[in-house]
Each structure stands twice: as structure tokens, then as C-alpha cells.
Amino acid sequence: MRFEDYAINIAPIPEEEGGGYLVTLPDLPGCIADGETIDTAMAD
């Protein structure tokens, strides 16, 4: 499977917790990334 084939969840991180976005892949436990923008979070 390719990375693009997995379901991807994108959620905003509250400003009081640093802001930005959190990306998780539910089918891959522990696979998470964050970034200031959606694009940077996805790249990580």
C-alpha cells in the first residue's frame, strides 16, 4: 500500500497547546505528525 492509500485524519491543535495541525493515520498506530500548517504536518 502507498501512503496515499491510508485514511488520514487532520485536526487543528488549540492555540493554548501550541497551535498548528495534528495528522494521524488510524490504520498505523503511533503514526502521527504535527506542523504549523497542514502541508508541513503532512510532510512530516
C-alpha distance matrix in Angstrom:
0.0 3.8 6.7 8.2 6.3 7.9 11.6 13.8 17.5 20.1 23.6 26.8 28.5 32.2 34.6 36.5 33.3 32.8 31.2 28.0 24.6 22.3 18.5 16.6 13.2 14.5 11.6 11.9 15.7 17.6 15.1 17.8 19.5 22.6 24.5 27.6 25.7 22.5 21.5 22.4 20.6 17.3 17.9 18.6
3.8 0.0 3.8 5.3 5.3 7.4 11.0 12.4 16.1 18.2 21.8 24.7 26.5 30.3 32.4 34.5 31.5 30.6 28.8 25.5 22.3 20.3 16.5 15.4 12.5 14.7 12.5 12.4 16.1 17.3 14.3 16.4 17.4 20.3 21.8 24.7 22.7 19.5 18.2 19.2 17.8 14.3 14.7 15.8
6.7 3.8 0.0 3.8 5.4 5.8 9.0 9.3 13.0 14.7 18.3 21.1 22.8 26.6 28.6 30.7 27.7 26.8 25.0 21.7 18.5 16.5 12.8 11.9 9.4 12.2 10.9 10.4 13.9 14.6 11.3 12.9 13.7 16.5 18.1 21.0 19.2 16.0 14.9 15.7 14.1 10.7 11.4 12.3
8.2 5.3 3.8 0.0 3.8 5.6 7.9 8.5 12.2 13.8 17.6 20.4 22.7 26.3 28.5 30.9 28.2 27.2 25.0 21.5 18.3 16.8 13.1 12.7 10.4 13.1 12.2 12.7 16.1 17.1 13.7 14.7 15.2 17.4 18.5 21.0 18.5 15.1 14.1 15.8 14.4 10.8 12.1 13.9
6.3 5.3 5.4 3.8 0.0 3.8 6.7 9.0 12.7 15.2 18.9 22.1 24.4 28.0 30.5 32.7 29.9 29.4 27.3 24.0 20.5 18.6 14.8 13.5 10.5 12.1 10.5 11.9 15.5 17.2 14.4 15.9 17.2 19.7 21.3 23.9 21.6 18.0 17.5 19.1 17.3 13.9 15.5 16.8
7.9 7.4 5.8 5.6 3.8 0.0 3.8 6.2 9.8 12.7 16.2 19.6 21.6 25.2 27.9 29.8 27.0 26.8 24.8 21.8 18.1 15.8 12.0 10.1 6.8 8.3 7.0 8.6 12.0 13.9 11.3 12.9 14.7 17.3 19.4 22.2 20.2 16.7 16.8 18.1 15.6 12.7 14.8 15.4
11.6 11.0 9.0 7.9 6.7 3.8 0.0 3.8 6.8 10.1 13.3 16.9 19.2 22.6 25.5 27.4 24.8 24.9 22.7 19.9 16.2 13.9 10.5 8.6 6.0 6.8 7.2 9.5 12.1 14.0 11.7 12.4 14.2 16.3 18.5 20.9 18.8 15.2 16.2 17.7 15.0 12.5 15.4 16.0
13.8 12.4 9.3 8.5 9.0 6.2 3.8 0.0 3.8 6.5 10.0 13.4 15.7 19.2 21.9 24.0 21.4 21.3 19.0 16.2 12.4 10.3 6.9 6.0 4.9 7.1 8.9 10.0 11.9 12.8 10.2 9.9 11.1 12.7 14.8 17.1 15.2 11.6 12.9 14.3 11.4 9.3 12.6 13.1
17.5 16.1 13.0 12.2 12.7 9.8 6.8 3.8 0.0 3.8 6.6 10.2 12.5 15.8 18.8 20.8 18.4 18.6 16.3 13.9 10.1 8.0 5.6 5.2 6.3 7.5 10.6 11.6 12.4 12.9 11.0 9.5 10.6 11.5 13.6 15.7 14.0 10.8 13.1 14.3 11.1 10.2 13.9 13.9
20.1 18.2 14.7 13.8 15.2 12.7 10.1 6.5 3.8 0.0 3.8 7.0 9.6 13.0 15.6 18.0 15.9 15.7 13.0 10.4 6.7 5.7 4.6 6.7 9.1 10.9 14.0 14.4 14.9 14.6 12.4 10.0 9.7 9.3 10.8 12.3 10.5 7.6 10.6 11.8 8.8 8.8 12.6 12.8
23.6 21.8 18.3 17.6 18.9 16.2 13.3 10.0 6.6 3.8 0.0 3.8 6.5 9.4 12.4 14.6 12.8 13.1 10.5 8.7 5.6 5.2 6.6 8.6 11.6 12.8 16.4 16.6 16.3 15.6 14.2 11.2 10.8 9.5 10.9 11.7 10.8 9.0 12.5 13.2 10.3 11.5 15.0 14.7
26.8 24.7 21.1 20.4 22.1 19.6 16.9 13.4 10.2 7.0 3.8 0.0 3.8 6.3 8.9 11.5 10.2 10.2 7.1 6.0 4.4 6.2 8.9 11.6 15.0 16.4 19.9 19.8 19.3 18.0 16.6 13.2 11.9 9.4 9.8 9.6 9.3 8.8 12.5 12.9 10.6 12.8 15.8 15.5
28.5 26.5 22.8 22.7 24.4 21.6 19.2 15.7 12.5 9.6 6.5 3.8 0.0 3.8 6.5 8.4 6.5 6.9 4.8 5.3 5.2 6.4 10.0 12.4 16.1 17.4 21.0 20.4 19.2 17.4 16.6 12.9 11.5 8.7 9.4 9.3 10.4 10.9 14.3 13.6 11.3 14.2 16.8 15.6
32.2 30.3 26.6 26.3 28.0 25.2 22.6 19.2 15.8 13.0 9.4 6.3 3.8 0.0 3.8 5.4 5.3 6.6 5.1 7.6 8.7 10.2 13.8 16.1 19.7 20.7 24.4 23.9 22.4 20.6 20.2 16.5 15.2 12.2 12.4 11.5 12.9 14.0 17.4 16.7 14.8 17.8 20.3 19.2
34.6 32.4 28.6 28.5 30.5 27.9 25.5 21.9 18.8 15.6 12.4 8.9 6.5 3.8 0.0 3.8 5.3 5.0 4.1 7.6 10.2 12.4 16.1 18.8 22.5 23.9 27.4 26.6 25.2 23.1 22.4 18.7 16.7 13.3 12.6 10.8 12.9 14.9 17.9 16.9 15.7 19.1 21.0 19.9
36.5 34.5 30.7 30.9 32.7 29.8 27.4 24.0 20.8 18.0 14.6 11.5 8.4 5.4 3.8 0.0 3.8 5.6 6.9 10.6 12.8 14.2 18.0 20.2 23.9 24.9 28.5 27.5 25.7 23.4 23.3 19.7 18.1 15.0 14.9 13.7 16.2 18.0 21.1 19.7 18.2 21.6 23.5 21.9
33.3 31.5 27.7 28.2 29.9 27.0 24.8 21.4 18.4 15.9 12.8 10.2 6.5 5.3 5.3 3.8 0.0 3.8 5.9 9.0 10.7 11.4 15.2 17.1 20.8 21.9 25.3 24.1 22.2 19.7 19.7 16.2 14.7 11.9 12.4 12.1 14.7 16.3 19.2 17.4 15.6 19.0 20.8 18.8
32.8 30.6 26.8 27.2 29.4 26.8 24.9 21.3 18.6 15.7 13.1 10.2 6.9 6.6 5.0 5.6 3.8 0.0 3.8 6.8 9.5 11.0 14.7 17.3 21.0 22.7 26.0 24.5 23.0 20.3 19.7 16.0 13.8 10.4 9.9 9.0 12.1 14.4 16.8 14.8 13.6 17.3 18.6 16.9
31.2 28.8 25.0 25.0 27.3 24.8 22.7 19.0 16.3 13.0 10.5 7.1 4.8 5.1 4.1 6.9 5.9 3.8 0.0 3.8 6.8 9.3 12.9 15.9 19.6 21.4 24.8 23.7 22.7 20.4 19.3 15.5 13.1 9.5 8.5 7.0 9.3 11.4 14.2 12.9 11.8 15.3 17.0 15.9
28.0 25.5 21.7 21.5 24.0 21.8 19.9 16.2 13.9 10.4 8.7 6.0 5.3 7.6 7.6 10.6 9.0 6.8 3.8 0.0 3.8 7.0 10.2 13.6 17.1 19.4 22.5 21.5 21.0 18.8 17.1 13.4 10.7 7.0 5.5 4.1 5.7 7.7 10.5 9.4 8.3 11.6 13.5 12.9
24.6 22.3 18.5 18.3 20.5 18.1 16.2 12.4 10.1 6.7 5.6 4.4 5.2 8.7 10.2 12.8 10.7 9.5 6.8 3.8 0.0 3.8 6.6 10.0 13.5 15.8 18.9 18.1 17.9 16.1 14.2 10.6 8.4 5.4 5.5 6.2 6.1 5.9 9.2 8.7 6.4 9.2 11.8 11.3
22.3 20.3 16.5 16.8 18.6 15.8 13.9 10.3 8.0 5.7 5.2 6.2 6.4 10.2 12.4 14.2 11.4 11.0 9.3 7.0 3.8 0.0 3.8 6.6 10.3 12.4 15.6 14.6 14.1 12.4 10.7 7.1 5.9 4.4 6.9 9.1 9.2 8.0 10.8 10.1 6.6 8.8 11.6 10.3
18.5 16.5 12.8 13.1 14.8 12.0 10.5 6.9 5.6 4.6 6.6 8.9 10.0 13.8 16.1 18.0 15.2 14.7 12.9 10.2 6.6 3.8 0.0 3.8 7.0 9.7 12.5 11.7 12.0 10.9 8.4 5.6 5.2 6.0 8.6 11.3 10.5 8.1 10.1 9.9 6.2 6.7 9.9 9.0
16.6 15.4 11.9 12.7 13.5 10.1 8.6 6.0 5.2 6.7 8.6 11.6 12.4 16.1 18.8 20.2 17.1 17.3 15.9 13.6 10.0 6.6 3.8 0.0 3.8 6.1 9.0 8.2 8.4 8.0 6.0 4.5 6.7 8.8 12.0 15.0 14.3 11.7 13.5 13.3 9.6 9.3 12.2 10.9
13.2 12.5 9.4 10.4 10.5 6.8 6.0 4.9 6.3 9.1 11.6 15.0 16.1 19.7 22.5 23.9 20.8 21.0 19.6 17.1 13.5 10.3 7.0 3.8 0.0 3.8 5.5 5.4 7.1 8.1 5.9 6.7 9.4 12.1 15.1 18.2 17.1 14.1 15.3 15.5 12.1 10.7 13.3 12.4
14.5 14.7 12.2 13.1 12.1 8.3 6.8 7.1 7.5 10.9 12.8 16.4 17.4 20.7 23.9 24.9 21.9 22.7 21.4 19.4 15.8 12.4 9.7 6.1 3.8 0.0 3.8 5.4 6.1 8.5 7.9 9.1 12.3 14.9 18.1 21.0 20.1 17.2 18.7 19.0 15.5 14.3 17.1 16.0
11.6 12.5 10.9 12.2 10.5 7.0 7.2 8.9 10.6 14.0 16.4 19.9 21.0 24.4 27.4 28.5 25.3 26.0 24.8 22.5 18.9 15.6 12.5 9.0 5.5 3.8 0.0 3.8 6.2 9.4 8.7 11.1 14.4 17.4 20.5 23.7 22.6 19.6 20.5 20.8 17.6 15.8 18.1 17.1
11.9 12.4 10.4 12.7 11.9 8.6 9.5 10.0 11.6 14.4 16.6 19.8 20.4 23.9 26.6 27.5 24.1 24.5 23.7 21.5 18.1 14.6 11.7 8.2 5.4 5.4 3.8 0.0 3.8 6.3 5.6 8.8 12.2 15.6 18.8 22.3 21.7 19.0 19.6 19.3 16.1 14.6 16.3 14.8
15.7 16.1 13.9 16.1 15.5 12.0 12.1 11.9 12.4 14.9 16.3 19.3 19.2 22.4 25.2 25.7 22.2 23.0 22.7 21.0 17.9 14.1 12.0 8.4 7.1 6.1 6.2 3.8 0.0 3.8 5.5 8.2 12.0 15.2 18.8 22.2 22.2 19.9 21.0 20.2 16.7 16.2 17.9 15.8
17.6 17.3 14.6 17.1 17.2 13.9 14.0 12.8 12.9 14.6 15.6 18.0 17.4 20.6 23.1 23.4 19.7 20.3 20.4 18.8 16.1 12.4 10.9 8.0 8.1 8.5 9.4 6.3 3.8 0.0 3.8 5.9 9.4 12.6 16.3 19.8 20.3 18.5 19.6 18.2 14.8 14.8 16.2 13.5
15.1 14.3 11.3 13.7 14.4 11.3 11.7 10.2 11.0 12.4 14.2 16.6 16.6 20.2 22.4 23.3 19.7 19.7 19.3 17.1 14.2 10.7 8.4 6.0 5.9 7.9 8.7 5.6 5.5 3.8 0.0 3.8 7.0 10.6 14.0 17.6 17.7 15.6 16.3 15.1 11.8 11.3 12.7 10.3
17.8 16.4 12.9 14.7 15.9 12.9 12.4 9.9 9.5 10.0 11.2 13.2 12.9 16.5 18.7 19.7 16.2 16.0 15.5 13.4 10.6 7.1 5.6 4.5 6.7 9.1 11.1 8.8 8.2 5.9 3.8 0.0 3.8 7.0 10.6 14.1 14.4 12.7 13.9 12.5 8.9 9.5 11.2 8.6
19.5 17.4 13.7 15.2 17.2 14.7 14.2 11.1 10.6 9.7 10.8 11.9 11.5 15.2 16.7 18.1 14.7 13.8 13.1 10.7 8.4 5.9 5.2 6.7 9.4 12.3 14.4 12.2 12.0 9.4 7.0 3.8 0.0 3.8 7.0 10.7 11.2 10.1 11.0 9.0 5.7 7.2 8.5 5.8
22.6 20.3 16.5 17.4 19.7 17.3 16.3 12.7 11.5 9.3 9.5 9.4 8.7 12.2 13.3 15.0 11.9 10.4 9.5 7.0 5.4 4.4 6.0 8.8 12.1 14.9 17.4 15.6 15.2 12.6 10.6 7.0 3.8 0.0 3.8 7.2 8.3 8.2 9.7 7.5 4.5 7.8 9.2 7.1
24.5 21.8 18.1 18.5 21.3 19.4 18.5 14.8 13.6 10.8 10.9 9.8 9.4 12.4 12.6 14.9 12.4 9.9 8.5 5.5 5.5 6.9 8.6 12.0 15.1 18.1 20.5 18.8 18.8 16.3 14.0 10.6 7.0 3.8 0.0 3.8 5.4 6.7 7.8 5.1 4.1 7.9 8.7 7.6
27.6 24.7 21.0 21.0 23.9 22.2 20.9 17.1 15.7 12.3 11.7 9.6 9.3 11.5 10.8 13.7 12.1 9.0 7.0 4.1 6.2 9.1 11.3 15.0 18.2 21.0 23.7 22.3 22.2 19.8 17.6 14.1 10.7 7.2 3.8 0.0 3.8 7.0 8.4 6.5 7.0 10.4 11.2 10.9
25.7 22.7 19.2 18.5 21.6 20.2 18.8 15.2 14.0 10.5 10.8 9.3 10.4 12.9 12.9 16.2 14.7 12.1 9.3 5.7 6.1 9.2 10.5 14.3 17.1 20.1 22.6 21.7 22.2 20.3 17.7 14.4 11.2 8.3 5.4 3.8 0.0 3.8 5.3 5.3 6.2 8.6 9.9 10.9
22.5 19.5 16.0 15.1 18.0 16.7 15.2 11.6 10.8 7.6 9.0 8.8 10.9 14.0 14.9 18.0 16.3 14.4 11.4 7.7 5.9 8.0 8.1 11.7 14.1 17.2 19.6 19.0 19.9 18.5 15.6 12.7 10.1 8.2 6.7 7.0 3.8 0.0 3.8 5.6 5.1 6.1 8.6 10.0
21.5 18.2 14.9 14.1 17.5 16.8 16.2 12.9 13.1 10.6 12.5 12.5 14.3 17.4 17.9 21.1 19.2 16.8 14.2 10.5 9.2 10.8 10.1 13.5 15.3 18.7 20.5 19.6 21.0 19.6 16.3 13.9 11.0 9.7 7.8 8.4 5.3 3.8 0.0 3.8 5.5 5.1 6.1 8.7
22.4 19.2 15.7 15.8 19.1 18.1 17.7 14.3 14.3 11.8 13.2 12.9 13.6 16.7 16.9 19.7 17.4 14.8 12.9 9.4 8.7 10.1 9.9 13.3 15.5 19.0 20.8 19.3 20.2 18.2 15.1 12.5 9.0 7.5 5.1 6.5 5.3 5.6 3.8 0.0 3.8 5.4 5.0 6.3
20.6 17.8 14.1 14.4 17.3 15.6 15.0 11.4 11.1 8.8 10.3 10.6 11.3 14.8 15.7 18.2 15.6 13.6 11.8 8.3 6.4 6.6 6.2 9.6 12.1 15.5 17.6 16.1 16.7 14.8 11.8 8.9 5.7 4.5 4.1 7.0 6.2 5.1 5.5 3.8 0.0 3.8 5.5 5.3
17.3 14.3 10.7 10.8 13.9 12.7 12.5 9.3 10.2 8.8 11.5 12.8 14.2 17.8 19.1 21.6 19.0 17.3 15.3 11.6 9.2 8.8 6.7 9.3 10.7 14.3 15.8 14.6 16.2 14.8 11.3 9.5 7.2 7.8 7.9 10.4 8.6 6.1 5.1 5.4 3.8 0.0 3.8 5.4
17.9 14.7 11.4 12.1 15.5 14.8 15.4 12.6 13.9 12.6 15.0 15.8 16.8 20.3 21.0 23.5 20.8 18.6 17.0 13.5 11.8 11.6 9.9 12.2 13.3 17.1 18.1 16.3 17.9 16.2 12.7 11.2 8.5 9.2 8.7 11.2 9.9 8.6 6.1 5.0 5.5 3.8 0.0 3.8
18.6 15.8 12.3 13.9 16.8 15.4 16.0 13.1 13.9 12.8 14.7 15.5 15.6 19.2 19.9 21.9 18.8 16.9 15.9 12.9 11.3 10.3 9.0 10.9 12.4 16.0 17.1 14.8 15.8 13.5 10.3 8.6 5.8 7.1 7.6 10.9 10.9 10.0 8.7 6.3 5.3 5.4 3.8 0.0
